[in-house]
């Protein structure tokens, strides 16, 4: 059994922490809100700060929305860094800037501790089912120590390379996911406007080369109009912004990524930033004056 700190207990963090607890580990929790009752009832200890979490834990996991939140959790007043001692491991499972990640890792290393960036893919469904894809950057020694925890939260776990490479992989993942959502939305909208039943079109396509997890899960959301968030548009906006900032720094062009970002920007402008990212279809629907569900 390990003493595991967990900071950030939102849509993703709460079920991830629950899987660690179910795996027999002692949890030390900190969040801006009260941690979920099921974790406390299961024996988790609530801490007043990130520093306290770090003092009481062997491995400290951070799962918060964006780069500034990670920086504050690690290096803010009473942050994780204030409670670290040599030999501990900090694991950031948020989706943030690869460049900032490398700087955070250097600061943690100077304190005698190891750092892993380990963003995830799979959404709320994957977090609850412990089937997340986990993309890890950092030293192999730290990875091997934390791997048993990763295996309680995910299925496809890969050490990609050094610090920052996990976050780079997540940005690449978010590009692919966004463009697939856009493709599914356009295809189902086309079918619907042409008079076909989009639900049956989706069913037919699931048996062919166009089959994908996005078509399966998010295509169903588009047809059934169930846009309660598993992964919010505003978070995917953030990830695509990281991609476009990185593209500028690298001197490359990502034209379709930029288009997907503009569609998400349109959704946000229409008050849909808090909806699931499958609601990207709403931007295309608004431009076309037709909804997928209305065959």
C-alpha positions in Angstrom: 0.0 0.0 0.0 1.2 3.5 -0.9 0.3 6.8 0.6 -1.0 8.7 -2.5 -1.8 12.4 -2.6 -4.5 13.5 -5.1 -5.1 17.1 -5.9 -8.1 18.0 -8.1 -11.2 15.9 -7.7 -13.5 17.0 -10.5 -15.2 15.0 -13.3 -12.0 13.1 -14.0 -10.1 13.2 -10.8 -12.8 11.9 -8.5 -13.3 8.5 -10.2 -9.5 8.2 -10.8 -8.9 8.6 -7.1 -11.7 6.2 -6.3 -10.0 3.5 -8.4 -6.7 4.0 -6.5 -8.6 3.7 -3.2 -10.4 0.6 -4.4 -6.9 -0.8 -5.2 -6.0 -0.6 -1.6 -4.0 2.7 -1.4 -4.3 5.3 1.3 -5.4 8.7 -0.1 -4.7 12.2 1.0 -6.9 14.7 -0.8 -7.0 18.4 -1.6 -9.5 20.3 -3.8 -11.0 23.8 -4.0 -14.3 22.1 -3.2 -15.1 19.5 -0.6 -13.8 16.1 -1.8 -16.5 13.5 -2.7 -18.2 11.8 0.2 -17.5 8.3 -1.1 -13.7 8.9 -0.9 -13.9 10.2 2.6 -16.2 7.3 3.6 -13.7 4.9 2.1 -11.0 6.2 4.5 -9.3 9.1 2.6 -7.9 12.0 4.6 -8.8 15.5 3.6 -5.8 17.9 3.7 -6.0 21.7 4.0 -3.3 22.4 1.4 -1.1 20.9 -1.3 1.9 21.2 1.1 0.1 18.9 3.6 -0.7 16.4 0.8 3.0 16.3 -0.2 4.2 15.9 3.4 1.9 12.9 4.0 2.2 11.2 0.6 4.8 9.1 -1.2 3.4 9.9 -4.6 1.5 13.1 -5.4 -1.0 13.2 -8.3 -2.3 16.5 -9.7 -5.4 16.5 -11.9 -6.5 20.1 -12.6 -7.8 22.0 -15.7 -4.9 24.1 -17.1 -1.3 25.2 -16.9 -1.8 28.0 -14.4 -3.8 25.7 -12.1 -0.9 23.2 -12.1 1.6 25.9 -11.4 -0.5 27.2 -8.5 -1.0 23.7 -7.1 2.8 23.0 -7.3 4.4 26.3 -6.5 1.8 28.5 -5.0 1.5 29.5 -1.4 1.3 26.2 0.6 1.6 24.3 -2.7 3.0 20.9 -3.2 6.7 22.1 -3.5 6.5 23.4 0.1 5.8 19.9 1.5 8.2 17.8 -0.6 11.2 15.9 0.7 13.7 13.9 -1.2 12.7 10.8 -3.0 9.0 11.6 -3.6 7.4 11.6 -7.0 5.1 14.3 -8.4 2.7 13.1 -11.2 0.8 15.7 -13.2 -2.1 14.0 -15.0 -3.6 17.3 -16.2 -3.4 18.3 -19.9 -1.1 21.4 -20.0 1.7 23.0 -22.0 4.6 20.7 -22.8 7.0 23.6 -22.5 5.7 24.6 -19.1 5.9 21.0 -18.0 9.6 20.8 -18.7 10.2 23.9 -16.5 8.0 22.4 -13.7 9.9 19.2 -13.8 13.3 21.0 -13.4 12.0 22.8 -10.3 10.7 19.6 -8.8 14.0 17.8 -9.6 15.9 20.5 -7.8 14.0 19.6 -4.6 15.4 16.0 -4.9 12.2 14.6 -6.3 11.1 13.0 -9.6 8.5 14.3 -11.9 6.2 12.6 -14.4 3.8 14.2 -16.8 1.0 11.7 -17.5 -2.0 13.2 -19.2 -4.9 10.9 -20.0 -7.5 10.2 -22.7 -10.8 8.5 -22.4 -13.0 11.1 -20.7 -15.3 10.5 -17.7 -16.4 7.1 -19.0 -12.7 5.9 -19.1 -12.0 7.4 -15.7 -14.9 5.5 -14.1 -14.1 2.3 -16.0 -10.4 2.5 -15.2 -9.7 2.2 -19.0 -7.9 5.5 -19.6 -5.1 5.8 -22.1 -2.1 7.3 -20.1 0.7 9.0 -22.0 3.8 9.4 -19.7 6.9 11.6 -20.0 9.7 11.3 -17.5 12.4 9.1 -16.1 11.9 5.3 -16.4 12.8 4.9 -12.7 9.9 7.0 -11.6 7.6 5.5 -14.2 8.2 1.9 -12.9 7.4 3.0 -9.4 4.2 4.7 -10.4 3.1 2.1 -13.0 1.1 0.0 -10.5 -1.0 3.1 -9.8 -1.4 3.9 -13.5 -2.7 0.3 -14.0 -5.5 0.9 -11.5 -6.6 3.9 -13.6 -6.0 2.9 -17.2 -5.4 0.2 -19.8 -3.1 1.6 -22.5 -0.1 3.0 -20.6 3.0 4.2 -22.5 6.2 5.8 -21.4 6.7 8.0 -24.5 10.0 9.7 -23.5 11.3 12.4 -21.2 9.4 15.2 -19.4 7.1 17.0 -21.7 6.7 14.2 -24.1 3.6 12.9 -22.4 2.0 16.3 -22.8 3.1 16.5 -26.4 1.4 13.2 -27.0 -1.8 14.5 -25.4 -1.9 17.6 -27.6 -1.5 15.2 -30.6 -4.4 13.1 -29.2 -6.6 16.2 -28.9 -5.9 17.2 -32.5 -7.1 13.8 -33.7 -10.1 13.7 -31.4 -11.2 17.2 -32.5 -10.9 16.6 -36.2 -12.8 13.3 -35.8 -15.6 15.0 -34.0 -15.7 17.6 -36.8 -15.8 14.8 -39.5 -18.5 12.9 -37.7 -20.6 16.0 -37.3 -20.3 17.0 -40.9 -21.1 13.5 -42.1 -24.2 13.1 -40.0 -25.4 16.6 -40.8 -25.0 15.8 -44.5 -26.9 12.5 -44.1 -29.7 14.1 -42.1 -30.2 17.1 -44.4 -30.3 14.7 -47.4 -33.2 12.9 -45.7 -31.6 9.8 -44.3 -32.1 8.8 -40.7 -28.8 9.8 -39.0 -29.1 7.1 -36.4 -29.3 4.4 -39.0 -26.5 6.0 -41.0 -24.3 5.9 -38.0 -25.2 2.3 -37.4 -24.3 1.4 -41.0 -21.0 3.3 -40.8 -20.0 1.5 -37.6 -19.6 -1.7 -39.7 -17.2 -0.1 -42.2 -13.9 1.6 -42.6 -15.3 4.8 -41.1 -15.9 3.1 -37.8 -14.3 4.9 -34.8 -14.7 5.4 -31.1 -15.8 9.0 -31.9 -18.5 7.8 -34.3 -19.7 5.3 -31.7 -19.8 7.5 -28.7 -20.0 11.1 -29.9 -22.1 10.2 -33.0 -24.7 8.8 -30.7 -24.6 12.0 -28.6 -25.2 14.1 -31.7 -28.2 12.0 -32.7 -29.7 11.8 -29.2 -28.8 15.4 -28.3 -27.1 14.4 -25.1 -24.4 17.0 -24.5 -24.0 16.7 -20.8 -20.2 17.0 -20.4 -17.8 14.1 -20.3 -15.2 16.5 -21.6 -16.2 20.1 -21.9 -15.8 22.3 -25.0 -13.8 24.9 -23.0 -11.2 22.3 -22.0 -10.8 21.1 -25.6 -10.5 24.8 -26.6 -7.6 25.0 -24.2 -5.9 21.9 -25.7 -6.3 23.1 -29.2 -4.8 26.4 -28.2 -1.8 24.5 -26.9 -1.6 22.8 -30.3 -1.7 26.1 -32.2 0.7 27.8 -29.9 3.1 24.9 -30.3 2.7 24.9 -34.1 3.6 28.6 -34.2 6.7 28.0 -32.0 7.7 25.0 -34.3 7.0 26.9 -37.5 4.5 24.5 -38.8 0.9 24.8 -40.1 -2.1 23.0 -38.7 -5.0 24.3 -40.8 -7.7 21.8 -39.9 -6.8 22.1 -36.2 -7.4 25.9 -36.5 -10.8 25.2 -38.1 -11.8 22.9 -35.3 -10.7 25.5 -32.8 -12.9 28.2 -34.5 -15.9 25.8 -34.4 -15.4 25.4 -30.7 -14.9 29.1 -30.3 -18.3 29.6 -32.0 -19.9 27.1 -29.6 -18.5 29.0 -26.7 -19.7 32.3 -28.1 -23.2 30.8 -28.2 -23.0 29.9 -24.5 -22.0 26.2 -25.0 -18.5 26.2 -23.4 -19.7 23.9 -20.7 -21.2 21.3 -23.0 -19.5 18.1 -24.0 -17.1 18.6 -26.9 -19.4 16.5 -29.1 -21.5 19.6 -29.2 -19.0 21.0 -31.7 -21.7 19.8 -34.1 -23.9 22.7 -33.0 -21.6 25.2 -34.6 -21.9 23.4 -38.0 -25.6 23.0 -37.5 -26.0 26.8 -36.8 -24.1 27.6 -40.0 -26.3 25.1 -41.9 -29.6 26.0 -40.2 -30.3 22.2 -39.7 -30.0 19.9 -36.7 -28.7 16.3 -37.1 -31.6 14.9 -35.1 -34.1 16.3 -37.5 -34.0 13.9 -40.4 
